[in-house]
Amino acid sequence: MRFVAFWDIRSRIARGVLFSILVVMLMTTLGACSNPFGLWSFGRTFETQSDDDDPQEDPPQEDPPPEEPLETIGPDIFFTDAGGDHEFYLAAPGGGYVSGTVADSGCAAVQRGAVLFHSNGDAFLDVLVLCGSDSHLVFPGDGEGSFGAPTTIPSTGYVAYDAAVANLDQSGGADIVLACNGSNAILHNVAEGSGTVTTLPEPSSESTSVVTADFDLDGDTDIFVTNRGSGCVLYSNNTPSLWGYQIYSGTAQNTDAAVGDFDGDDIPDVFVTVDGGYNEIYRSQGAIGFNEIDSVSLDDSASRAVAVGDFTEDGNLDAYVANFAGPNRLYIGDGNGSFSAVSISNGTVNPSYSVDVAVADMDGDGHLDVVLASDGGRNQIHYGDGTGDFPRVVDLSTVARSTVAVAIGETGAE
């Protein structure tokens, strides 16, 4: 019995060991097959791996998109000089200006006004410079910050002081109205090269400035001219060759004009500056012309130029007057045709000598600024704050200039 029991114990032990070995072998074999059922881990995790899980290199980095070019702020500026090279200032991307000059090009007479317009059918503005009684010069802009060699526009034989560009004959071409010391004239279709001349039927006078608008509300563009030595003249556009006119007996020392609806009747009026007297408002009544001339206020500072805009941002037009012999003035309009005058400093360098003015938002802040041309001082930008004040003044020229006119516009240069 003891033998049988002993053998039985050994047999049981042997069978247990054999069974344990078989279990271990089975578990090892299943583990080597990547444990497809997830039943055992043996201290590590075996995961099913697909071809997509093969290690790959990081995808190449794409180049960042090119930066958008900085947007230019404000229009470009062109100054004509009485006896030297003309200056231009191109609005630079992100602010500021890039300056350059345009050669005098042999204009024998003293240069006068400047006008930016399309003269040759391309997309870029060109500059008309008046050369007294000589042939006038047109400098073609190339859209890249330069102006080419000038072409000429025939003179009418009289000294031209100012010019305006409009489509007077509804042909689509650019017509140029010349305000002259003598008979005023229209150069028709300058861009098309025809250059037909119409002499305006008005007694000889020293005309100083010209503006255009549909003053009589008949659907075409009329002409208003200021004069020294006689009153202002309204030319009614009846046909391209037939112009009626009316002379107004306002102050006889008129220097400049600007158009705007100052009394809220939706009819264009004219603000006229006077050299040494009361500046005036010519209030149009449409078909019957200017039946009311109102004196604004006495300005004995030799007013030379005017530009209009809503400088106080109250919805009413104001007028900025450039004076030669004293501080400039801002005439704040009330929307009913009346104004109150506020003296504006011309800057710390040249307290006077302003001869021309242009208006635009030059720095993109939403407020109107003024560009001043100086004959004997520095050309400047006065930056407005929307309240009628101009707290920041920037000198464009570093020395005194003999500037006679300023024109602003988008020349196409970046």
C-alpha positions in Angstrom: 0.0 0.0 0.0 2.8 2.4 0.8 4.5 1.6 -2.5 1.3 2.2 -4.4 0.7 5.5 -2.5 4.3 6.7 -3.1 4.1 5.9 -6.7 0.8 7.6 -7.0 2.2 10.8 -5.4 5.1 10.8 -7.8 2.9 10.2 -10.7 0.7 13.1 -9.7 3.7 15.4 -9.3 5.1 14.4 -12.7 1.8 15.0 -14.3 1.5 18.4 -12.7 4.9 19.5 -13.8 4.2 18.2 -17.3 0.9 20.1 -17.4 2.6 23.3 -16.2 5.3 23.0 -18.9 2.6 22.5 -21.5 0.7 25.6 -20.3 3.8 27.7 -20.4 4.6 26.5 -23.9 1.1 27.2 -25.1 1.1 30.7 -23.6 4.5 31.5 -25.1 3.3 30.3 -28.5 0.2 32.4 -28.4 2.2 35.4 -27.2 4.6 35.1 -30.1 1.6 35.4 -32.4 1.1 39.0 -31.2 -1.7 38.0 -28.8 -4.5 38.6 -31.3 -7.2 38.3 -28.7 -5.7 40.7 -26.2 -5.9 38.1 -23.4 -2.4 38.4 -22.1 0.2 41.0 -21.9 3.2 39.6 -20.1 4.4 43.0 -19.0 4.1 44.7 -22.4 1.4 45.6 -24.8 1.2 44.0 -28.2 -0.8 46.0 -30.7 -1.9 45.2 -34.1 0.1 47.3 -36.6 -1.0 48.2 -40.1 1.0 49.4 -43.0 -0.3 52.9 -42.3 1.5 52.9 -39.0 4.9 52.5 -40.4 7.1 55.4 -39.3 7.2 58.2 -41.8 9.2 61.4 -42.2 7.4 64.7 -41.3 5.8 66.3 -44.3 7.8 69.1 -45.8 6.9 72.5 -44.5 5.1 74.8 -47.0 6.5 78.2 -47.6 4.5 80.9 -45.8 2.2 82.9 -48.0 3.7 86.2 -49.3 2.9 89.2 -47.2 0.4 91.5 -48.6 1.9 94.8 -49.7 1.4 97.7 -47.3 -1.4 99.9 -48.5 -0.5 103.5 -49.4 -2.2 106.1 -47.3 -3.5 109.2 -48.9 -3.1 110.8 -52.3 0.1 112.0 -53.9 1.1 115.6 -54.1 2.5 117.8 -56.9 3.9 121.3 -56.4 4.7 123.7 -59.3 7.5 126.1 -58.7 7.7 129.7 -60.1 11.2 129.3 -61.5 12.7 126.0 -60.7 12.1 122.2 -60.7 8.7 121.1 -59.6 8.4 118.8 -56.6 6.2 115.7 -56.1 5.6 113.6 -53.1 4.3 110.0 -53.6 2.5 108.4 -50.7 4.6 105.5 -49.5 3.3 102.1 -48.3 2.6 102.2 -44.6 2.8 106.0 -44.4 5.1 108.9 -45.3 6.2 110.1 -48.7 8.9 109.5 -51.3 9.9 112.8 -52.9 11.2 113.6 -56.3 11.5 116.5 -58.8 10.4 117.1 -62.3 12.7 119.3 -64.4 11.6 122.8 -65.4 11.9 121.7 -69.1 12.6 125.1 -70.5 9.3 126.8 -69.7 10.3 130.4 -70.4 7.4 132.1 -68.5 6.7 131.8 -64.8 4.8 128.6 -64.2 1.3 129.0 -62.7 -1.3 126.4 -61.9 -1.1 122.6 -61.8 -3.8 120.1 -62.6 -3.8 116.3 -62.4 -5.8 114.7 -65.1 -5.8 111.8 -67.7 -4.3 113.2 -70.8 -3.3 110.1 -72.8 -5.9 107.4 -72.2 -3.9 105.2 -69.8 -4.8 104.5 -66.1 -2.3 107.0 -64.6 -2.7 110.6 -63.8 -0.6 113.2 -65.7 0.3 116.7 -64.6 -0.6 119.9 -66.5 1.7 122.8 -65.7 0.7 126.2 -67.0 3.5 128.2 -68.5 2.1 131.7 -68.7 1.7 132.7 -72.4 3.9 129.9 -73.6 2.8 126.4 -74.7 1.7 124.6 -71.6 3.3 121.3 -70.5 1.8 117.9 -69.7 4.1 115.5 -67.8 2.8 111.9 -68.3 2.8 109.8 -65.2 4.0 106.2 -65.5 2.3 104.8 -62.4 5.6 103.9 -60.9 6.6 107.2 -59.3 8.0 109.0 -62.3 6.9 111.4 -64.9 8.0 111.3 -68.5 9.2 114.0 -70.9 6.4 116.6 -71.3 4.2 117.1 -74.3 2.9 120.5 -75.1 -0.6 122.1 -75.3 -0.8 125.2 -77.5 -1.1 128.5 -75.8 -3.9 130.9 -76.6 -1.5 133.8 -76.5 -2.6 135.0 -73.1 -1.0 134.4 -69.7 -2.9 131.5 -68.1 -3.2 131.6 -64.3 -5.4 128.7 -63.6 -7.1 125.7 -65.3 -9.9 123.2 -64.7 -10.6 119.9 -66.4 -14.2 118.9 -67.3 -16.2 117.2 -70.0 -17.9 120.3 -71.3 -19.1 119.0 -74.7 -20.2 115.6 -73.4 -17.8 113.9 -75.9 -16.1 111.9 -73.2 -12.8 113.7 -73.7 -11.0 116.0 -71.4 -11.6 119.7 -72.0 -9.4 122.2 -70.3 -10.7 125.6 -69.3 -8.0 128.3 -69.0 -8.4 131.4 -66.8 -6.2 134.0 -68.5 -5.0 137.6 -68.4 -7.1 138.3 -71.4 -9.7 136.2 -73.2 -10.4 132.9 -71.4 -10.5 129.8 -73.5 -11.5 126.1 -73.7 -9.1 123.5 -75.2 -11.4 120.7 -76.3 -10.7 117.0 -76.3 -7.1 117.3 -75.2 -6.8 113.5 -74.5 -7.9 112.8 -78.1 -5.4 115.2 -79.5 -7.8 117.4 -81.4 -7.1 120.5 -79.3 -9.9 122.6 -80.8 -9.9 126.0 -79.1 -13.0 128.0 -78.1 -12.5 131.6 -77.0 -15.0 132.5 -74.3 -17.1 135.6 -75.0 -16.1 137.9 -72.2 -14.4 141.3 -72.1 -10.7 141.1 -71.5 -9.8 140.9 -67.8 -7.2 139.4 -65.5 -8.8 136.1 -64.6 -7.3 134.4 -61.6 -9.2 131.1 -61.1 -11.8 128.8 -62.7 -14.2 126.2 -61.3 -16.9 124.1 -63.0 -20.3 122.7 -62.0 -23.9 122.6 -63.3 -24.8 125.9 -61.7 -28.1 126.3 -63.6 -29.2 122.7 -63.2 -29.8 122.1 -66.9 -27.7 118.9 -67.0 -24.5 120.2 -68.4 -21.3 121.7 -67.0 -21.0 125.5 -66.6 -17.9 127.7 -65.8 -17.3 130.2 -63.1 -14.3 132.5 -63.3 -12.9 135.0 -60.8 -11.2 138.2 -61.9 -9.1 141.0 -60.7 -10.3 144.4 -62.0 -13.9 143.3 -62.6 -16.5 141.0 -61.1 -16.8 137.3 -61.4 -18.3 135.7 -64.6 -20.6 132.8 -65.0 -20.5 131.1 -68.4 -23.7 129.1 -69.2 -23.1 126.0 -71.3 -25.7 126.3 -74.0 -23.9 124.4 -76.8 -20.2 123.5 -77.2 -19.6 126.7 -79.2 -22.3 129.0 -77.7 -21.6 130.3 -74.2 -23.8 132.9 -72.5 -22.2 134.8 -69.7 -23.2 137.1 -66.8 -20.9 139.4 -65.0 -21.4 139.9 -61.3 -20.5 143.1 -59.5 -18.9 141.6 -56.5 -15.5 142.7 -55.1 -13.1 143.3 -57.9 -9.9 141.8 -56.3 -11.0 138.1 -56.5 -8.3 135.5 -56.2 -9.8 132.0 -56.0 -13.0 130.0 -55.9 -14.4 126.7 -54.5 -17.7 125.0 -55.2 -20.1 123.6 -52.6 -23.7 123.5 -51.4 -23.3 125.9 -48.4 -27.0 126.5 -47.7 -28.5 123.1 -48.1 -30.6 123.7 -51.1 -28.9 121.1 -53.3 -27.7 123.8 -55.7 -23.9 124.5 -56.1 -22.7 127.7 -54.6 -19.3 129.3 -54.8 -16.9 130.6 -52.1 -14.7 133.4 -53.4 -11.6 134.7 -51.8 -10.7 138.4 -52.0 -7.2 140.0 -51.8 -7.6 142.5 -48.9 -11.3 142.6 -48.5 -14.4 140.6 -47.5 -14.5 137.0 -48.8 -17.8 136.2 -50.4 -20.4 133.5 -51.0 -22.1 133.4 -54.4 -25.4 131.7 -53.7 -26.9 130.1 -56.8 -30.6 129.9 -57.4 -30.3 127.5 -60.3 -31.6 128.8 -63.7 -31.6 132.4 -62.6 -28.0 132.3 -61.6 -26.4 133.9 -58.5 -29.0 136.3 -57.2 -27.3 136.7 -53.8 -23.8 137.6 -52.9 -23.0 137.5 -49.2 -19.9 138.9 -47.5 -18.5 136.3 -45.2 -16.1 138.3 -43.0 -13.3 140.8 -43.4 -10.0 139.1 -44.0 -7.2 141.6 -44.6 -4.5 139.0 -44.8 -4.3 138.8 -48.6 -6.5 135.7 -49.2 -5.1 133.7 -52.1 -6.8 130.3 -52.2 -9.7 128.3 -50.7 -10.7 124.7 -50.4 -13.9 123.3 -48.9 -14.8 120.2 -46.8 -16.4 119.2 -43.6 -13.5 119.9 -41.2 -15.7 119.8 -38.1 -17.6 116.7 -39.1 -21.0 118.1 -38.3 -22.5 117.5 -41.8 -21.9 121.1 -43.0 -19.3 122.3 -45.5 -16.6 124.6 -44.1 -14.0 126.6 -46.1 -10.2 126.7 -45.5 -8.7 129.9 -46.7 -4.9 130.3 -47.4 -3.6 133.7 -46.7 -0.3 135.3 -47.9 0.0 138.1 -45.3 -1.2 136.5 -42.1 -2.6 133.3 -40.5 -4.9 131.1 -42.5 -8.5 130.9 -41.5 -11.1 128.2 -41.3 -14.6 129.4 -42.0 -17.0 127.0 -40.2 -20.3 126.7 -42.0 -23.7 126.3 -40.3 -25.4 124.6 -43.2 -27.6 127.7 -43.9 -25.0 129.8 -45.8 -23.4 131.5 -42.8 -19.9 131.1 -41.5 -17.8 131.9 -38.4 -14.1 132.5 -38.9 -11.3 130.8 -36.9 -7.7 131.8 -37.3 -5.4 128.8 -38.0 -1.6 129.0 -37.5 0.4 128.3 -40.7 3.0 126.5 -38.7 6.0 127.5 -36.7 8.4 127.9 -39.7 6.4 130.2 -42.0 3.6 132.1 -40.3 2.3 133.3 -43.7 3.1 133.1 -47.4 0.4 130.5 -48.2 -0.6 130.8 -51.9 -2.6 127.6 -52.6 -4.4 124.8 -50.7 -5.7 121.3 -51.3 -7.9 119.1 -49.1 -7.9 115.4 -48.5 -7.5 112.7 -45.8 -3.7 112.5 -46.1 -3.1 110.0 -43.3 -6.1 107.6 -43.5 -7.5 108.5 -40.1 -10.9 109.6 -41.4 -10.3 113.4 -40.8 -9.7 116.0 -43.5 -6.2 117.5 -43.7 -4.8 120.4 -45.8 -1.8 120.7 -48.0 -0.4 124.2 -48.3 1.8 125.6 -51.0 4.0 128.5 -49.9 5.8 131.3 -51.9 8.6 132.2 -49.5 8.0 129.5 -46.9 7.9 125.7 -46.6 5.3 123.5 -48.2 3.4 121.7 -45.5 0.7 119.3 -44.5 -1.6 120.3 -41.6 -3.3 117.3 -40.2 -6.9 117.8 -38.9 -8.5 116.1 -36.0 -12.1 116.4 -37.0 -12.9 119.2 -34.7 -11.7 122.1 -36.9 -8.2 122.1 -35.3 -5.0 121.0 -37.0 -2.7 120.0 -34.2 0.1 118.4 -36.2 2.1 120.2 -38.9 4.7 118.5 -41.1 7.1 120.3 -43.4 7.4 118.7 -46.8 10.2 121.0 -48.0 13.2 121.7 -45.9 13.9 125.2 -47.3 11.7 128.1 -48.4 10.1 127.5 -51.8 8.7 129.8 -54.5 5.7 127.5 -55.0 2.7 128.8 -56.9 0.2 125.8 -56.9 -0.5 122.4 -55.5 -2.4 119.5 -56.9 -3.2 116.1 -55.3 -4.5 112.8 -56.6 -3.8 109.1 -56.9 -1.0 108.8 -59.5 -1.0 105.0 -59.4 2.4 104.6 -57.9 2.9 102.2 -55.0 
